Amino acid sequence: MSVEDQRLINGVIGAWVVARDSGDWPTLRSCWHSDGRMKTTFYEGPATEFVDALRQQFDRGAVVHHLMGGTHVEIQGARAIAQTKTVISQRLVLHGVEVDITCTGRFYDFFELRDAWRLVLREPIYEKDRIDPVDSNTSLDLDRTLLSGFPPGCRHLMYSQAQAGLAVRTNVAQLRGAEVEGLYAAGRRWLHGEGLER
């Protein structure tokens, strides 16, 4: 594992977050290989279509920010797994109340060196989230039955997405459980040269 390879992988991770939050769609597309994929709470499929969906949301006024923390990279030959701490912050109006939703987790990235180091798959791990009215004097009344049906690591995020009409994926990786263990196992297989089955 070379320092230069780590630097290049970290460069893609940094470019992804700045491009995604600022609406720099060509740069965002360049972070994936042509067959790259993305998984989130509301999307699973080709990265190209994911970027198109983000662009539509951005153009409608969506306000989403990603704050990136430390990154750990494992490299085996032309393949790598990178995990990066992240905080996803979104501001929106929910049930007539302006709120901030904050979700803490990690990006779990499958990288491959072809013409360059680029993403083959990015899949978040959702660890915890919360929702707060922007005006602390305002009360927010959520449907507790609906809320409790979403995974604990991202239930407020999914609640807001469902209210916006998005079809959310509830089988997401969280801090513990079968989904994240399956993700880690896929990462180990990837580093050992096996196919990506996610």
Secondary structure, 3 states (H helix, E strand, C coil): CCHHHHHHHHHHHHHHHHHHHHCCHHHHHCCEEEEEEEECCCCEEEHHHHHHHHHHHHHCCCEEEEEEEEEEEEEECCEEEEEEEEEEEEEEEECCEEEEEEEEEEEEEEEEECCCEEEEEEEEEEEEEEEEECCCCCCCCCCHHHHHCCCHHHHHHHHHHHHCCCCCCCCCEECCCHHHHHHHHHHHHHHCCCCCCC
